[in-house]
Amino acid sequence: MKTISVVKYVFTVVGLGMLVGSFLLYSNTQAFLQSALTASGEVVELVRSRSGDSTTYKPVVEFKTKTGMLIEFTSSSGSNPASYSEGDIVEVLYQDSSPEKAKINSFFSLWGGTTILSVLGSVFFIVGFSIISFGKIKANKIEYLKMNGISVIAKYQSVEINQSLEVNGKNPYKICAQWTNPTTSELHVFSSDDIWFDPTDHIVNDEISVLMEKDNPKKYYVDISFLPKVAS
């Protein structure tokens, strides 16, 4: 539970930071393109770059500026397999004030960093924000049921392990209970929120309080406030 509490904020902050970074990269590229000059360049070499178990190849490009100055630069983006071969002719974009910071006129060379940061940032932010939002929605639901719902006494059935969720190799528990609606004679099965310790020894009788919406038993909350709080 502590891990989830930390992760939701870490993911949200990291995701937001990546999205800010991607916006700055986008703005810088846009500014670069507005004043960039074009030239024809030649791939003269492929530089092999290793990172962990992966290998990429970055093209080294030579071109001449409008004043005839010969410039050589290594592209910031690489790929495997290589996107270029030695001798390939490519279009180069550069600024007159700093031609050594030239870029190949291709989508990945110009927008690769922005795209990667945007995708990763969106994933991190959505995951973190979703966890935070889920907690807020659940808290609002409980408060609503306390104010507007009814309380019924359900019969304790069992404690089950929630196999669909695992954090640090551990699965949470759920308390399951049943209640028969005296008006309709329908049987309703209730499951508690996730509990990150085995609550079996703390269930002293077979009566479990459940808050639910008066005309909609599908909206409910199993009251587990009788369980001890986990020490921080």
C-alpha positions in Angstrom: 0.0 0.0 0.0 2.8 2.4 0.8 4.4 1.5 -2.5 1.3 2.5 -4.4 1.0 5.7 -2.4 4.5 6.7 -3.4 4.3 5.4 -7.0 1.2 7.5 -7.9 2.9 10.7 -7.0 6.3 9.8 -8.5 4.6 8.7 -11.8 2.6 11.9 -11.9 5.5 14.2 -11.3 7.9 12.3 -13.6 5.2 12.2 -16.3 4.6 16.0 -16.0 8.3 16.7 -16.1 8.6 14.6 -19.3 5.7 16.5 -20.9 7.3 19.8 -20.0 10.5 18.6 -21.5 8.8 17.5 -24.7 7.2 20.9 -25.0 10.5 22.7 -24.6 12.1 20.4 -27.2 9.1 21.1 -29.5 9.5 24.9 -29.0 13.3 24.7 -29.6 12.8 22.7 -32.8 10.2 25.1 -34.1 12.5 28.1 -33.4 15.3 26.2 -35.2 13.2 25.5 -38.3 12.0 29.2 -38.6 15.6 30.4 -39.1 17.2 27.3 -40.6 19.0 27.2 -43.9 19.2 24.2 -46.1 22.2 22.4 -47.7 23.0 19.2 -49.4 25.1 16.8 -47.2 26.8 13.4 -47.6 26.9 10.6 -45.1 30.6 9.9 -44.7 30.6 7.5 -41.8 28.3 5.5 -39.5 29.2 5.7 -35.8 28.4 2.7 -33.7 26.9 3.5 -30.4 26.2 1.0 -27.6 23.8 1.4 -24.7 23.4 -1.6 -22.5 22.5 -4.5 -24.8 21.4 -2.4 -27.7 23.5 -1.0 -30.6 22.6 1.9 -32.9 24.3 3.6 -35.8 24.5 7.4 -36.1 25.3 9.0 -39.4 28.2 11.4 -39.7 27.4 14.0 -42.3 29.5 16.5 -44.2 28.1 19.6 -45.9 29.2 23.1 -47.0 27.5 26.2 -45.8 26.5 29.0 -48.1 29.9 30.6 -47.5 31.7 27.5 -48.5 32.8 26.4 -45.0 33.0 22.6 -44.7 31.1 21.3 -41.7 31.0 17.8 -40.3 28.5 16.7 -37.6 27.1 13.5 -36.1 23.4 13.1 -36.0 21.9 13.0 -32.5 19.5 10.2 -33.6 20.6 6.6 -34.4 18.8 3.4 -35.4 19.4 -0.3 -35.9 19.4 -1.2 -38.6 21.1 2.0 -39.8 18.8 4.4 -41.6 21.6 5.6 -43.9 24.6 4.2 -45.8 27.9 5.8 -46.5 27.6 8.0 -49.6 23.9 8.7 -49.1 23.0 12.3 -49.9 20.7 14.0 -47.3 19.2 17.4 -46.9 20.7 19.3 -44.0 19.2 22.1 -41.9 21.5 24.5 -40.1 21.6 28.0 -38.6 24.1 30.4 -40.0 25.3 31.3 -36.5 26.0 27.7 -35.5 26.3 25.4 -38.5 28.0 22.7 -36.4 24.6 22.1 -34.7 23.0 21.1 -38.0 20.4 18.4 -38.3 19.3 16.0 -41.0 16.0 17.0 -42.4 14.0 13.9 -41.3 11.1 13.4 -38.9 13.1 11.3 -36.3 16.1 13.6 -36.4 13.9 16.7 -35.8 11.0 15.3 -33.7 12.3 12.0 -32.3 13.1 13.3 -28.9 9.9 15.2 -28.6 7.8 12.2 -29.7 9.5 9.8 -27.2 9.3 12.2 -24.3 5.6 12.9 -25.1 4.7 9.3 -25.3 6.5 8.3 -22.1 5.4 11.4 -20.3 1.8 10.7 -21.2 2.0 7.1 -20.0 3.6 8.0 -16.7 1.2 11.0 -16.1 -1.9 9.0 -17.0 -1.0 6.1 -14.8 -0.1 8.3 -11.8 -3.0 10.7 -12.2 -5.5 7.7 -12.7 -4.4 6.2 -9.4 -4.8 9.5 -7.6 -8.2 10.1 -9.3 -9.4 6.6 -8.4 -8.6 7.3 -4.7 -10.5 10.6 -4.8 -13.5 9.0 -6.5 -13.5 6.2 -4.0 -13.4 8.6 -1.1 -16.2 10.7 -2.6 -18.2 7.5 -3.1 -17.8 6.5 0.6 -18.8 10.0 1.7 -21.8 10.0 -0.5 -23.0 6.6 0.8 -22.5 7.7 4.4 -24.6 10.8 3.8 -27.3 9.4 1.4 -27.1 5.6 1.6 -28.4 3.0 3.9 -26.6 0.5 6.1 -27.4 -3.2 6.0 -25.9 -6.1 7.8 -24.4 -8.8 5.5 -23.3 -12.2 6.5 -19.5 -12.8 6.4 -18.6 -15.5 3.9 -14.8 -15.6 3.4 -11.5 -13.8 3.0 -10.2 -14.1 -0.6 -6.9 -13.2 -2.2 -7.2 -10.7 -5.1 -5.1 -12.5 -7.7 -5.6 -9.7 -10.3 -3.4 -7.2 -8.4 0.2 -7.7 -7.3 2.6 -5.2 -5.8 6.1 -6.2 -4.8 5.2 -9.9 -5.1 2.2 -9.5 -2.7 -1.5 -9.8 -3.4 -4.2 -8.0 -1.4 -7.1 -9.6 0.4 -10.8 -9.0 0.2 -13.6 -9.7 2.6 -16.6 -11.3 1.0 -20.2 -11.1 2.4 -23.7 -11.8 1.4 -27.0 -10.1 2.0 -30.6 -11.1 1.0 -32.9 -8.2 0.2 -36.0 -8.7 2.3 -38.1 -6.9 -0.3 -37.1 -8.8 -3.4 -35.5 -11.9 -1.9 -32.5 -11.4 -4.1 -29.1 -12.4 -2.9 -26.3 -9.8 -3.1 -22.6 -10.6 -2.9 -20.3 -7.8 -1.6 -16.5 -7.6 -1.8 -14.5 -5.1 0.3 -11.7 -2.9 -1.0 -8.2 -4.3 -1.2 -6.7 -5.0 2.2 -2.9 -5.4 2.4 -2.8 -7.8 5.3 -4.7 -11.0 6.1 -7.8 -9.8 8.0 -9.1 -13.2 9.0 -8.0 -13.1 12.6 -9.7 -9.7 13.1 -13.1 -10.8 12.0 -14.8 -11.7 15.3 -18.3 -12.3 14.2 -20.2 -13.1 10.9 -21.9 -9.7 10.6 -20.4 -7.2 8.3 -21.8 -3.7 7.8 -22.3 -2.6 4.2 -23.3 0.9 3.0 -25.2 1.0 -0.2 -27.4 3.2 -2.3 -31.0 2.7 -1.3 -32.4 1.6 -4.7 -29.2 0.4 -6.2 -27.3 -2.3 -4.3 -24.6 -2.4 -7.0 -23.3 0.8 -5.5 -21.9 -0.2 -2.1 -19.0 0.0 0.3 -18.1 -2.8 2.7 -17.2 -1.1 6.0 -13.8 -2.4 7.1 -13.2 0.4 9.6 -13.2 -2.3 12.4 -9.8 -3.6 11.1 -6.6 -2.3 12.7 -4.6 0.4 11.0 -1.3 -0.7 9.5 1.6 1.0 11.3 3.5 3.5 9.2 
